[in-house]
Each structure stands twice: as structure tokens, then as C-alpha cells.
Amino acid sequence: MVGRTAPTARTVLTGARVVLPTGVVEDGRVTVEGRHIVEAGAGGTATGGAQSGSGGPALDLTGHWIVPGFVDMHVHGGGGASFSAGTPEEALTVAHTHRRRGTTTLLASTVTGDLDDLARQAAALSELVEQGELAGVHFEGPFISPHRCGAHQPSLLRHPDPADVRKLVDAARGTAKMMTLAPELPGGLDSVRLLADSGVIAAVGHTDAAYEAALEAVEAGATVATHLFNAMPPLLHREPGPVAALLEDERVTIELINDGTHLHPAALRLAFRRAGADRVAFITDAMGAAGMSDGVYPLGPMEVEVIDGVARISSGPTAGSIAGSTLTLDRAFARAVTLDGLSVPEAVRALSATPAKVLGLDDRVGSLEAGKDADLVVLGEDFGLVGVMRRGEWVIDPEVG
């Protein structure tokens, strides 16, 4: 049953494999009171609807997994809507689309546009952050390289002048969490320093930086690699470029798009094994077609055609470029553990704990621990999505016998 069921005073989930920060607990128990977890650990099964030993109705989830709600730090759209529209209605459509696929926390990522329009979008999105619907704003562009612009409109790109960077950060009214920029551009390193000093994550991406320039950005305060490998020079044996610099530095968290299109599985495994689950954040980079069928969709000022689930710019100077994805994080999770050889705890860290820590939200979300928000995902034996709870409220109520 899809919908929203009001949280009871106390609900107990029993019998499932529960993935905790310390590992997997067989036949585990998660107790929710209001919007918070009050207990997560070993327990035992109870019949559905019965009163559990912890008090309150119990739901027997034997044969299932319970994992933390997913955290997506890079997403542009979904459900036919886009954050770049700058309206509460479209933003909520995006948030609810991904929420129904297990993403209980997400940033609103913008796309390169006119500076004043981006400021307007940020101001509108900040209201939803303040209401708790979104976790913050991520500016991807316009301060990126014209040589690696991907699905961003080349005519709207500009150098990262710190004054312009400050304008966007201020427009978000304290809700700016991250900005992707190309540090090799004029003003790039000064802008990285400004962001770091302002408490905003500086992410290196859509960049043509050499190895040394990428290292300079990290020294200046950059801490995230925006969708590593994509929209940057390839890793070469004499010109290692930003991939090697960002991958080898322990201070940098690596974004990876695990949809089978953006990265060859071998490249993903290489990056994951080098960085480890504590430095990898799986993202969707999803655009409006996520959760929808093939067709034509807007992406900022661009038009995107989706064929067989792959989104590409349909016209103009960047026609044919991959334009984000149609991925949702439940699919990324299933792919990680069934095709990529990751363990379930590794996948949980990459989809929940690590991005939550990067965003400074790990005191509330990202793991199943007492005192944190009751954000969780129920998965079947085959890792298909069965239920989603956000802040103690079922978004998708699991139907189990």
C-alpha cells in the first residue's frame, strides 16, 4: 500500500536482518517511538499486530532486511519534475518521488543557469529546507569548465568569481550545502576557500584540471569529487588528472553513479576498493525522468530525451551528452550487492552513513541507532524495496504476511 500512515506512539519491527553500524544482526528488532528510533539491535520475532516485549504493535519482517534510509547528495529531479523549476510544487514532486524509492534525505541540486535565476531558485528551495522537506541546496554550475560541461548550457557558464559564488550562497539563506566548480578556472581556488570558510562543501567536478590543480583544490578546502570519472579528464598513465588526485586523497569523498551507464563496473569497483565505503557516496544525479517512462524532459534550459532509461541532451552544441540519470537509490543499492560484489554493510555505508556524515547530518540520519530519526527501508530477500519509513511515518507501508 503506497501512502502515508500516521505514526503510532510505539511500533516494533521484528525478525528481519537489521544492518547496524557494527554489522548485521540476524533476527533483529527496531523500535520506533514517534519520529525517532529508541532501540535497534537483537530481538526476536513477534506475530504481526501483536504486542511486543517492548510495547506497541509489532510487525514481523522475517525474511527481510532493514537498512537506514538512503541519503542522496546529488539529485536534480524525478517524477517528471525538476528542482530547477524553482517552485515548491515541482520540488516536492521530486522529493516525494525519491522518497518512495527509499531516499529519505536529499539535497536539491540545481543546473547551470542565469545567476539571478539560480539565486531565485535557491531562495525558493531554502523554504522547503526550513520546512524539513529537503536537506539543503547543491549548486552544480555555472562555475564549471566549458570543456567538460556535459549537460550544462555552454553559453551560461562563467568563471567562479568569489563575489558571484557569495551571491548564490547568500541567496540560499543558510541552506547551501555544496557547490560544484572547476578549480582550475580563474577565481577557482579563491572560491574553494570562500566556500570552505562559509561551511559549504566545495566539490571538484565538471573540471579540466590537471593532477596538480586538483591537489591544489583539496589543499584549499575541497572535500568532494562530483561524480568521479564523469565530466573530467580520464585517468592516463602519464597524465593522471583529477581522478587520481581525488581518489588518492583521504580527505575527499567520492561520488559514484551506479546505474550501469555512467561507469563500467570495473571502474566503479576500482574506485570503491581504493577509497572504501567510508569515502564513497553513491548518488543518482537523477533528472526529471527518474521514476517515469521514456520521453522528452527539461533539464534546466536544456531538453533531454530518454531512450531505454538513458537520458541524453537532444539538441544544441552538447547534443548526445549523457544528461544525468533516471536512477533511484533503491536500484543503486540492489545493483551494488547483486552485481558489484559489495557486502550489504558496505552498500549501506555508501548510500546512507557516508553521505550523511559528509553533509553533517549524521547526528540525525544515516544509521539505525537510538535517538536518530526513524528513517529506514525494508528490503526483500532479493533486495527489492518493500517499505519505506521517514521520521516514524510509513511512506510505503510494507505488506507482509
SEDOKE-987697 format. One record per residue (C-alpha): residue number from 0; residue in one letter; x, y, z. Coordinates in Angstrom, 1 decimal, always signed. Layout:
residues N
+-----+------+--------+--------+--------+
:  nr : rest :      x :      y :      z :
+-----+------+--------+--------+--------+
: NUM :    a :      X :      Y :      Z :
...
+-----+------+--------+--------+--------+
This chain:
residues 401
+-----+------+--------+--------+--------+
:  nr : rest :      x :      y :      z :
+-----+------+--------+--------+--------+
:   0 :    m :   +0.0 :   +0.0 :   +0.0 :
:   1 :    v :   +1.5 :   +3.3 :   -1.1 :
:   2 :    g :   +0.6 :   +6.3 :   +1.1 :
:   3 :    r :   +1.2 :   +7.8 :   +4.5 :
:   4 :    t :   +0.2 :   +6.1 :   +7.7 :
:   5 :    a :   +0.3 :   +8.2 :  +10.8 :
:   6 :    p :   +3.0 :   +7.1 :  +13.3 :
:   7 :    t :   +1.7 :   +5.3 :  +16.4 :
:   8 :    a :   +3.2 :   +6.0 :  +19.8 :
:   9 :    r :   +5.4 :   +2.9 :  +19.6 :
:  10 :    t :   +6.0 :   +0.5 :  +16.8 :
:  11 :    v :   +8.3 :   -2.6 :  +16.8 :
:  12 :    l :   +9.8 :   -4.2 :  +13.7 :
:  13 :    t :  +11.0 :   -7.7 :  +14.4 :
:  14 :    g :  +12.6 :  -10.7 :  +12.8 :
:  15 :    a :  +14.5 :   -9.0 :  +10.0 :
:  16 :    r :  +18.2 :   -8.8 :   +9.3 :
:  17 :    v :  +19.0 :   -5.3 :  +10.7 :
:  18 :    v :  +22.0 :   -3.5 :   +9.4 :
:  19 :    l :  +23.6 :   -1.6 :  +12.2 :
:  20 :    p :  +26.9 :   +0.4 :  +12.2 :
:  21 :    t :  +28.5 :   -2.6 :  +13.9 :
:  22 :    g :  +27.3 :   -5.1 :  +11.3 :
:  23 :    v :  +24.3 :   -7.3 :  +10.5 :
:  24 :    v :  +22.0 :   -8.5 :  +13.3 :
:  25 :    e :  +20.0 :  -11.6 :  +12.5 :
:  26 :    d :  +16.5 :  -11.8 :  +13.8 :
:  27 :    g :  +16.8 :   -8.2 :  +14.9 :
:  28 :    r :  +14.5 :   -5.6 :  +16.3 :
:  29 :    v :  +13.9 :   -1.9 :  +15.6 :
:  30 :    t :  +11.6 :   +0.0 :  +18.0 :
:  31 :    v :  +10.2 :   +3.4 :  +16.9 :
:  32 :    e :   +8.6 :   +5.9 :  +19.1 :
:  33 :    g :   +7.1 :   +9.0 :  +17.4 :
:  34 :    r :   +9.6 :  +10.1 :  +14.9 :
:  35 :    h :  +12.7 :   +8.5 :  +16.5 :
:  36 :    i :  +14.4 :   +5.2 :  +16.9 :
:  37 :    v :  +14.5 :   +4.2 :  +20.5 :
:  38 :    e :  +16.0 :   +0.7 :  +20.1 :
:  39 :    a :  +17.9 :   -1.1 :  +17.3 :
:  40 :    g :  +19.6 :   -4.5 :  +17.8 :
:  41 :    a :  +19.0 :   -8.1 :  +18.6 :
:  42 :    g :  +15.4 :   -9.0 :  +19.4 :
:  43 :    g :  +13.2 :  -11.8 :  +18.1 :
:  44 :    t :  +10.1 :  -12.3 :  +16.1 :
:  45 :    a :   +6.6 :  -11.5 :  +17.0 :
:  46 :    t :   +3.4 :  -12.1 :  +15.1 :
:  47 :    g :   +2.2 :   -9.1 :  +13.1 :
:  48 :    g :   -0.2 :   -6.9 :  +15.1 :
:  49 :    a :   +0.7 :   -8.4 :  +18.4 :
:  50 :    q :   +2.0 :   -6.5 :  +21.4 :
:  51 :    s :   +5.8 :   -6.9 :  +21.5 :
:  52 :    g :   +8.0 :   -7.2 :  +24.5 :
:  53 :    s :   +8.9 :   -3.5 :  +24.0 :
:  54 :    g :   +5.3 :   -2.4 :  +24.0 :
:  55 :    g :   +3.2 :   -1.3 :  +21.0 :
:  56 :    p :   +2.2 :   -3.1 :  +17.8 :
:  57 :    a :   +4.8 :   -5.4 :  +16.3 :
:  58 :    l :   +5.4 :   -6.2 :  +12.6 :
:  59 :    d :   +7.1 :   -9.4 :  +11.8 :
:  60 :    l :   +9.6 :   -8.8 :   +9.0 :
:  61 :    t :  +11.2 :  -12.3 :   +9.0 :
:  62 :    g :  +12.9 :  -12.8 :   +5.7 :
:  63 :    h :  +13.5 :   -9.1 :   +5.1 :
:  64 :    w :  +16.3 :   -6.6 :   +5.6 :
:  65 :    i :  +16.0 :   -3.3 :   +7.5 :
:  66 :    v :  +18.6 :   -0.7 :   +6.4 :
:  67 :    p :  +18.8 :   +3.0 :   +7.1 :
:  68 :    g :  +17.0 :   +5.4 :   +4.8 :
:  69 :    f :  +19.1 :   +6.4 :   +1.8 :
:  70 :    v :  +20.8 :   +9.8 :   +1.6 :
:  71 :    d :  +21.3 :  +11.4 :   -1.9 :
:  72 :    m :  +23.6 :  +14.4 :   -2.0 :
:  73 :    h :  +23.2 :  +14.9 :   -5.8 :
:  74 :    v :  +19.8 :  +14.8 :   -7.4 :
:  75 :    h :  +18.2 :  +17.2 :   -9.9 :
:  76 :    g :  +14.7 :  +15.8 :  -10.5 :
:  77 :    g :  +12.3 :  +13.0 :  -10.6 :
:  78 :    g :   +8.6 :  +12.2 :  -11.2 :
:  79 :    g :   +8.6 :  +14.5 :  -14.2 :
:  80 :    a :   +9.6 :  +17.5 :  -12.1 :
:  81 :    s :  +12.9 :  +19.4 :  -11.5 :
:  82 :    f :  +14.4 :  +21.4 :   -8.7 :
:  83 :    s :  +15.5 :  +23.9 :  -11.4 :
:  84 :    a :  +11.9 :  +24.9 :  -11.9 :
:  85 :    g :  +12.2 :  +26.8 :   -8.7 :
:  86 :    t :   +8.7 :  +26.1 :   -7.5 :
:  87 :    p :   +7.6 :  +24.3 :   -4.3 :
:  88 :    e :   +5.2 :  +22.1 :   -6.2 :
:  89 :    e :   +7.9 :  +20.7 :   -8.5 :
:  90 :    a :  +10.4 :  +20.4 :   -5.7 :
:  91 :    l :   +8.0 :  +18.4 :   -3.6 :
:  92 :    t :   +7.2 :  +16.1 :   -6.5 :
:  93 :    v :  +10.9 :  +15.4 :   -6.8 :
:  94 :    a :  +11.3 :  +14.8 :   -3.1 :
:  95 :    h :   +8.3 :  +12.5 :   -2.8 :
:  96 :    t :   +9.3 :  +10.5 :   -6.0 :
:  97 :    h :  +12.7 :   +9.6 :   -4.5 :
:  98 :    r :  +11.2 :   +9.2 :   -1.0 :
:  99 :    r :   +9.0 :   +6.4 :   -2.4 :
: 100 :    r :  +12.2 :   +4.7 :   -3.6 :
: 101 :    g :  +13.9 :   +4.8 :   -0.2 :
: 102 :    t :  +15.7 :   +8.2 :   -0.3 :
: 103 :    t :  +14.6 :   +9.8 :   +3.0 :
: 104 :    t :  +17.2 :  +12.6 :   +2.9 :
: 105 :    l :  +18.2 :  +14.5 :   -0.2 :
: 106 :    l :  +19.9 :  +17.7 :   -1.4 :
: 107 :    a :  +18.2 :  +19.8 :   -4.2 :
: 108 :    s :  +20.7 :  +20.1 :   -7.0 :
: 109 :    t :  +20.4 :  +22.9 :   -9.5 :
: 110 :    v :  +21.7 :  +23.1 :  -13.1 :
: 111 :    t :  +23.7 :  +25.9 :  -14.7 :
: 112 :    g :  +21.5 :  +28.9 :  -15.4 :
: 113 :    d :  +21.4 :  +32.7 :  -15.3 :
: 114 :    l :  +22.9 :  +33.8 :  -12.0 :
: 115 :    d :  +19.8 :  +35.8 :  -10.9 :
: 116 :    d :  +17.6 :  +32.8 :  -11.8 :
: 117 :    l :  +19.8 :  +30.5 :   -9.8 :
: 118 :    a :  +19.5 :  +32.9 :   -6.8 :
: 119 :    r :  +15.7 :  +32.8 :   -7.2 :
: 120 :    q :  +15.7 :  +29.0 :   -7.3 :
: 121 :    a :  +17.9 :  +28.9 :   -4.2 :
: 122 :    a :  +15.6 :  +31.2 :   -2.3 :
: 123 :    a :  +12.5 :  +29.1 :   -3.1 :
: 124 :    l :  +14.2 :  +25.8 :   -2.3 :
: 125 :    s :  +15.5 :  +27.2 :   +1.0 :
: 126 :    e :  +11.9 :  +27.4 :   +2.3 :
: 127 :    l :  +11.5 :  +23.7 :   +1.8 :
: 128 :    v :  +14.8 :  +23.1 :   +3.6 :
: 129 :    e :  +13.5 :  +25.1 :   +6.5 :
: 130 :    q :  +10.3 :  +23.0 :   +6.5 :
: 131 :    g :  +12.3 :  +19.8 :   +6.6 :
: 132 :    e :  +11.4 :  +18.5 :   +3.2 :
: 133 :    l :  +14.9 :  +18.9 :   +1.8 :
: 134 :    a :  +18.3 :  +18.7 :   +3.5 :
: 135 :    g :  +19.9 :  +21.6 :   +1.6 :
: 136 :    v :  +20.8 :  +23.1 :   -1.8 :
: 137 :    h :  +23.6 :  +21.9 :   -4.1 :
: 138 :    f :  +24.7 :  +24.3 :   -6.9 :
: 139 :    e :  +26.1 :  +22.4 :   -9.8 :
: 140 :    g :  +27.3 :  +25.1 :  -12.1 :
: 141 :    p :  +27.6 :  +27.7 :  -13.6 :
: 142 :    f :  +31.2 :  +27.8 :  -12.4 :
: 143 :    i :  +32.4 :  +24.8 :  -14.4 :
: 144 :    s :  +34.7 :  +24.1 :  -17.4 :
: 145 :    p :  +33.3 :  +24.7 :  -20.9 :
: 146 :    h :  +35.5 :  +21.7 :  -21.9 :
: 147 :    r :  +33.7 :  +19.4 :  -19.5 :
: 148 :    c :  +30.2 :  +20.9 :  -19.3 :
: 149 :    g :  +28.3 :  +17.7 :  -20.1 :
: 150 :    a :  +24.6 :  +18.5 :  -20.0 :
: 151 :    h :  +25.1 :  +22.2 :  -18.9 :
: 152 :    q :  +24.4 :  +25.0 :  -21.3 :
: 153 :    p :  +27.8 :  +26.3 :  -22.5 :
: 154 :    s :  +26.6 :  +29.8 :  -23.1 :
: 155 :    l :  +25.6 :  +30.2 :  -19.4 :
: 156 :    l :  +28.9 :  +29.1 :  -17.9 :
: 157 :    r :  +31.1 :  +31.6 :  -16.1 :
: 158 :    h :  +34.3 :  +31.8 :  -14.1 :
: 159 :    p :  +33.9 :  +31.3 :  -10.4 :
: 160 :    d :  +34.3 :  +34.9 :   -9.2 :
: 161 :    p :  +34.1 :  +34.8 :   -5.4 :
: 162 :    a :  +31.5 :  +37.6 :   -5.5 :
: 163 :    d :  +29.2 :  +35.6 :   -7.7 :
: 164 :    v :  +29.8 :  +32.5 :   -5.5 :
: 165 :    r :  +28.9 :  +34.5 :   -2.4 :
: 166 :    k :  +25.7 :  +35.8 :   -4.1 :
: 167 :    l :  +24.4 :  +32.2 :   -4.6 :
: 168 :    v :  +25.4 :  +31.1 :   -1.1 :
: 169 :    d :  +23.7 :  +34.1 :   +0.4 :
: 170 :    a :  +20.6 :  +33.6 :   -1.7 :
: 171 :    a :  +20.2 :  +30.1 :   -0.2 :
: 172 :    r :  +19.8 :  +31.8 :   +3.3 :
: 173 :    g :  +22.0 :  +29.4 :   +5.2 :
: 174 :    t :  +20.8 :  +26.2 :   +3.4 :
: 175 :    a :  +23.6 :  +25.9 :   +0.8 :
: 176 :    k :  +25.3 :  +22.6 :   +1.5 :
: 177 :    m :  +27.5 :  +22.1 :   -1.6 :
: 178 :    m :  +28.8 :  +23.8 :   -4.7 :
: 179 :    t :  +30.4 :  +22.0 :   -7.7 :
: 180 :    l :  +33.0 :  +24.0 :   -9.5 :
: 181 :    a :  +36.1 :  +23.7 :  -11.7 :
: 182 :    p :  +39.0 :  +24.9 :   -9.5 :
: 183 :    e :  +41.4 :  +25.5 :  -12.5 :
: 184 :    l :  +39.3 :  +28.4 :  -13.7 :
: 185 :    p :  +40.2 :  +32.0 :  -12.8 :
: 186 :    g :  +38.9 :  +32.6 :   -9.2 :
: 187 :    g :  +38.5 :  +28.8 :   -8.6 :
: 188 :    l :  +40.9 :  +28.4 :   -5.7 :
: 189 :    d :  +39.7 :  +31.6 :   -4.0 :
: 190 :    s :  +36.1 :  +30.4 :   -4.4 :
: 191 :    v :  +37.0 :  +27.0 :   -2.9 :
: 192 :    r :  +38.5 :  +28.8 :   +0.1 :
: 193 :    l :  +35.4 :  +31.0 :   +0.4 :
: 194 :    l :  +33.1 :  +28.0 :   +0.4 :
: 195 :    a :  +35.2 :  +26.2 :   +3.0 :
: 196 :    d :  +35.3 :  +29.2 :   +5.2 :
: 197 :    s :  +31.5 :  +29.5 :   +4.9 :
: 198 :    g :  +30.8 :  +25.9 :   +5.9 :
: 199 :    v :  +29.7 :  +25.0 :   +2.3 :
: 200 :    i :  +31.2 :  +21.9 :   +0.7 :
: 201 :    a :  +33.4 :  +22.7 :   -2.2 :
: 202 :    a :  +33.2 :  +19.9 :   -4.8 :
: 203 :    v :  +35.5 :  +19.4 :   -7.7 :
: 204 :    g :  +33.6 :  +18.5 :  -10.8 :
: 205 :    h :  +32.9 :  +19.3 :  -14.5 :
: 206 :    t :  +36.6 :  +20.1 :  -14.5 :
: 207 :    d :  +39.5 :  +20.0 :  -16.9 :
: 208 :    a :  +42.0 :  +20.3 :  -14.1 :
: 209 :    a :  +45.4 :  +18.6 :  -14.2 :
: 210 :    y :  +46.5 :  +16.3 :  -11.3 :
: 211 :    e :  +48.4 :  +19.2 :   -9.6 :
: 212 :    a :  +45.5 :  +21.6 :   -9.9 :
: 213 :    a :  +43.1 :  +19.1 :   -8.4 :
: 214 :    l :  +45.5 :  +18.6 :   -5.5 :
: 215 :    e :  +45.7 :  +22.4 :   -5.0 :
: 216 :    a :  +41.9 :  +22.5 :   -4.7 :
: 217 :    v :  +42.0 :  +19.9 :   -2.0 :
: 218 :    e :  +44.6 :  +21.8 :   -0.1 :
: 219 :    a :  +42.4 :  +24.9 :   -0.5 :
: 220 :    g :  +39.5 :  +23.0 :   +1.2 :
: 221 :    a :  +37.6 :  +20.9 :   -1.5 :
: 222 :    t :  +36.3 :  +17.7 :   +0.1 :
: 223 :    v :  +34.0 :  +16.1 :   -2.5 :
: 224 :    a :  +34.6 :  +14.7 :   -6.0 :
: 225 :    t :  +31.5 :  +15.3 :   -8.1 :
: 226 :    h :  +30.6 :  +12.0 :   -9.9 :
: 227 :    l :  +34.1 :  +10.8 :  -10.2 :
: 228 :    f :  +35.3 :   +9.9 :  -13.8 :
: 229 :    n :  +32.3 :  +11.7 :  -15.4 :
: 230 :    a :  +32.9 :  +15.2 :  -16.8 :
: 231 :    m :  +36.6 :  +15.2 :  -16.2 :
: 232 :    p :  +39.8 :  +14.0 :  -18.0 :
: 233 :    p :  +40.3 :  +10.3 :  -18.0 :
: 234 :    l :  +42.9 :   +8.6 :  -15.9 :
: 235 :    l :  +46.1 :   +8.2 :  -18.0 :
: 236 :    h :  +49.4 :   +6.7 :  -17.1 :
: 237 :    r :  +51.4 :   +9.9 :  -17.8 :
: 238 :    e :  +48.6 :  +12.4 :  -17.1 :
: 239 :    p :  +46.7 :  +11.1 :  -14.1 :
: 240 :    g :  +44.4 :  +14.1 :  -14.0 :
: 241 :    p :  +41.9 :  +14.8 :  -11.3 :
: 242 :    v :  +40.7 :  +11.2 :  -11.0 :
: 243 :    a :  +44.0 :  +10.1 :   -9.4 :
: 244 :    a :  +44.3 :  +13.2 :   -7.2 :
: 245 :    l :  +40.8 :  +13.0 :   -5.8 :
: 246 :    l :  +40.8 :   +9.2 :   -5.5 :
: 247 :    e :  +44.1 :   +9.0 :   -3.5 :
: 248 :    d :  +43.5 :  +11.8 :   -1.1 :
: 249 :    e :  +41.9 :  +10.6 :   +2.2 :
: 250 :    r :  +40.2 :  +13.9 :   +2.7 :
: 251 :    v :  +38.0 :  +13.6 :   -0.3 :
: 252 :    t :  +34.6 :  +11.8 :   -0.6 :
: 253 :    i :  +33.9 :  +10.3 :   -4.0 :
: 254 :    e :  +30.5 :  +10.5 :   -5.6 :
: 255 :    l :  +29.8 :   +7.5 :   -7.9 :
: 256 :    i :  +26.7 :   +7.0 :  -10.2 :
: 257 :    n :  +26.0 :   +3.3 :  -10.0 :
: 258 :    d :  +23.5 :   +2.9 :  -12.9 :
: 259 :    g :  +25.5 :   +0.7 :  -15.3 :
: 260 :    t :  +25.6 :   +3.6 :  -17.8 :
: 261 :    h :  +27.8 :   +6.3 :  -16.3 :
: 262 :    l :  +30.5 :   +3.8 :  -15.2 :
: 263 :    h :  +31.8 :   +0.5 :  -16.3 :
: 264 :    p :  +31.5 :   -1.9 :  -13.4 :
: 265 :    a :  +35.3 :   -2.4 :  -13.3 :
: 266 :    a :  +35.8 :   +1.4 :  -12.9 :
: 267 :    l :  +33.3 :   +1.5 :  -10.1 :
: 268 :    r :  +34.9 :   -1.4 :   -8.3 :
: 269 :    l :  +38.4 :   +0.1 :   -8.8 :
: 270 :    a :  +37.3 :   +3.4 :   -7.2 :
: 271 :    f :  +35.3 :   +1.8 :   -4.4 :
: 272 :    r :  +38.1 :   -0.6 :   -3.4 :
: 273 :    r :  +40.6 :   +2.3 :   -3.4 :
: 274 :    a :  +38.5 :   +4.7 :   -1.5 :
: 275 :    g :  +36.5 :   +2.3 :   +0.7 :
: 276 :    a :  +32.9 :   +2.6 :   +1.8 :
: 277 :    d :  +33.7 :   +5.4 :   +4.2 :
: 278 :    r :  +34.8 :   +7.6 :   +1.3 :
: 279 :    v :  +32.2 :   +6.7 :   -1.3 :
: 280 :    a :  +28.8 :   +8.2 :   -1.7 :
: 281 :    f :  +26.5 :   +6.6 :   -4.2 :
: 282 :    i :  +24.4 :   +9.3 :   -5.9 :
: 283 :    t :  +21.7 :   +9.3 :   -8.5 :
: 284 :    d :  +22.4 :  +12.6 :  -10.4 :
: 285 :    a :  +18.8 :  +12.0 :  -11.4 :
: 286 :    m :  +16.8 :  +14.3 :  -13.7 :
: 287 :    g :  +13.1 :  +14.7 :  -14.1 :
: 288 :    a :  +12.6 :  +11.3 :  -15.9 :
: 289 :    a :  +13.6 :   +9.3 :  -12.7 :
: 290 :    g :  +10.5 :   +7.2 :  -11.9 :
: 291 :    m :   +9.0 :   +7.9 :  -15.3 :
: 292 :    s :   +8.8 :   +6.3 :  -18.7 :
: 293 :    d :  +11.0 :   +7.2 :  -21.8 :
: 294 :    g :  +10.2 :  +10.6 :  -23.3 :
: 295 :    v :  +11.3 :  +14.2 :  -23.6 :
: 296 :    y :  +12.0 :  +16.2 :  -20.4 :
: 297 :    p :  +13.5 :  +19.6 :  -19.4 :
: 298 :    l :  +16.8 :  +19.9 :  -17.6 :
: 299 :    g :  +17.2 :  +23.5 :  -16.7 :
: 300 :    p :  +17.2 :  +25.4 :  -20.0 :
: 301 :    m :  +18.1 :  +22.1 :  -21.9 :
: 302 :    e :  +15.9 :  +19.5 :  -23.5 :
: 303 :    v :  +16.6 :  +15.8 :  -22.7 :
: 304 :    e :  +15.4 :  +12.7 :  -24.5 :
: 305 :    v :  +15.2 :   +9.5 :  -22.5 :
: 306 :    i :  +15.5 :   +6.2 :  -24.5 :
: 307 :    d :  +15.7 :   +2.9 :  -22.7 :
: 308 :    g :  +16.2 :   +4.7 :  -19.5 :
: 309 :    v :  +19.3 :   +6.7 :  -20.6 :
: 310 :    a :  +19.0 :  +10.5 :  -20.7 :
: 311 :    r :  +20.8 :  +12.5 :  -23.3 :
: 312 :    i :  +20.7 :  +16.1 :  -24.5 :
: 313 :    s :  +18.6 :  +16.1 :  -27.6 :
: 314 :    s :  +19.8 :  +19.2 :  -29.5 :
: 315 :    g :  +22.3 :  +22.1 :  -29.4 :
: 316 :    p :  +26.1 :  +22.1 :  -29.0 :
: 317 :    t :  +26.1 :  +19.3 :  -26.4 :
: 318 :    a :  +23.6 :  +17.0 :  -28.2 :
: 319 :    g :  +24.2 :  +13.4 :  -27.3 :
: 320 :    s :  +25.8 :  +14.1 :  -24.0 :
: 321 :    i :  +24.6 :  +12.0 :  -21.1 :
: 322 :    a :  +22.2 :  +14.3 :  -19.1 :
: 323 :    g :  +22.1 :  +13.0 :  -15.5 :
: 324 :    s :  +20.4 :   +9.7 :  -14.9 :
: 325 :    t :  +17.0 :   +8.1 :  -14.3 :
: 326 :    l :  +18.4 :   +6.2 :  -11.3 :
: 327 :    t :  +16.8 :   +5.8 :   -7.9 :
: 328 :    l :  +18.9 :   +4.7 :   -4.9 :
: 329 :    d :  +17.0 :   +1.5 :   -4.3 :
: 330 :    r :  +18.2 :   +0.3 :   -7.7 :
: 331 :    a :  +21.7 :   +1.5 :   -6.9 :
: 332 :    f :  +21.6 :   -0.5 :   -3.7 :
: 333 :    a :  +20.4 :   -3.7 :   -5.4 :
: 334 :    r :  +23.0 :   -3.3 :   -8.1 :
: 335 :    a :  +25.8 :   -2.8 :   -5.6 :
: 336 :    v :  +25.1 :   -6.0 :   -3.7 :
: 337 :    t :  +23.9 :   -8.3 :   -6.6 :
: 338 :    l :  +26.3 :   -7.2 :   -9.4 :
: 339 :    d :  +29.2 :   -5.2 :   -8.0 :
: 340 :    g :  +30.2 :   -7.6 :   -5.2 :
: 341 :    l :  +29.7 :   -5.2 :   -2.3 :
: 342 :    s :  +28.6 :   -6.5 :   +1.0 :
: 343 :    v :  +25.3 :   -5.2 :   +2.4 :
: 344 :    p :  +27.1 :   -3.2 :   +5.2 :
: 345 :    e :  +29.4 :   -1.6 :   +2.6 :
: 346 :    a :  +26.4 :   -0.6 :   +0.4 :
: 347 :    v :  +24.7 :   +0.8 :   +3.5 :
: 348 :    r :  +27.6 :   +3.0 :   +4.3 :
: 349 :    a :  +27.9 :   +4.2 :   +0.7 :
: 350 :    l :  +24.2 :   +5.0 :   +0.4 :
: 351 :    s :  +23.5 :   +6.2 :   +3.9 :
: 352 :    a :  +26.2 :   +6.7 :   +6.5 :
: 353 :    t :  +28.9 :   +8.3 :   +4.4 :
: 354 :    p :  +26.8 :  +10.9 :   +2.6 :
: 355 :    a :  +25.1 :  +11.7 :   +6.0 :
: 356 :    k :  +28.5 :  +12.3 :   +7.5 :
: 357 :    v :  +29.7 :  +14.4 :   +4.6 :
: 358 :    l :  +26.6 :  +16.6 :   +4.9 :
: 359 :    g :  +27.0 :  +17.0 :   +8.7 :
: 360 :    l :  +23.7 :  +15.2 :   +9.3 :
: 361 :    d :  +25.0 :  +12.0 :  +10.8 :
: 362 :    d :  +23.7 :  +13.0 :  +14.3 :
: 363 :    r :  +20.2 :  +12.6 :  +12.9 :
: 364 :    v :  +20.3 :  +10.2 :   +9.9 :
: 365 :    g :  +22.4 :   +7.7 :   +8.1 :
: 366 :    s :  +22.3 :   +4.8 :  +10.5 :
: 367 :    l :  +19.9 :   +2.8 :  +12.7 :
: 368 :    e :  +20.7 :   +4.0 :  +16.2 :
: 369 :    a :  +18.7 :   +5.0 :  +19.2 :
: 370 :    g :  +17.9 :   +8.8 :  +19.2 :
: 371 :    k :  +18.1 :   +9.2 :  +15.4 :
: 372 :    d :  +15.2 :   +9.9 :  +13.1 :
: 373 :    a :  +13.2 :   +6.7 :  +12.3 :
: 374 :    d :  +14.3 :   +6.7 :   +8.6 :
: 375 :    l :  +14.5 :   +3.2 :   +7.3 :
: 376 :    v :  +14.0 :   +1.0 :   +4.3 :
: 377 :    v :  +12.6 :   -2.5 :   +4.3 :
: 378 :    l :  +14.0 :   -4.7 :   +1.6 :
: 379 :    g :  +13.0 :   -8.2 :   +0.5 :
: 380 :    e :  +15.3 :  -11.2 :   +0.3 :
: 381 :    d :  +16.2 :  -10.2 :   -3.3 :
: 382 :    f :  +16.8 :   -6.6 :   -2.1 :
: 383 :    g :  +13.7 :   -5.3 :   -3.8 :
: 384 :    l :  +12.1 :   -2.4 :   -2.0 :
: 385 :    v :   +9.2 :   -3.4 :   +0.3 :
: 386 :    g :   +8.7 :   -0.5 :   +2.7 :
: 387 :    v :   +9.9 :   +3.0 :   +3.5 :
: 388 :    m :   +9.6 :   +4.9 :   +6.8 :
: 389 :    r :  +10.6 :   +8.5 :   +7.2 :
: 390 :    r :  +10.6 :  +10.1 :  +10.7 :
: 391 :    g :   +8.4 :   +7.3 :  +12.1 :
: 392 :    e :   +5.8 :   +7.6 :   +9.3 :
: 393 :    w :   +5.3 :   +4.9 :   +6.7 :
: 394 :    v :   +5.7 :   +6.4 :   +3.2 :
: 395 :    i :   +5.3 :   +2.9 :   +1.8 :
: 396 :    d :   +3.7 :   +0.5 :   +4.3 :
: 397 :    p :   +5.2 :   -3.0 :   +3.9 :
: 398 :    e :   +2.6 :   -5.7 :   +3.2 :
: 399 :    v :   +4.0 :   -8.8 :   +4.7 :
: 400 :    g :   +2.1 :  -11.9 :   +5.7 :
+-----+------+--------+--------+--------+
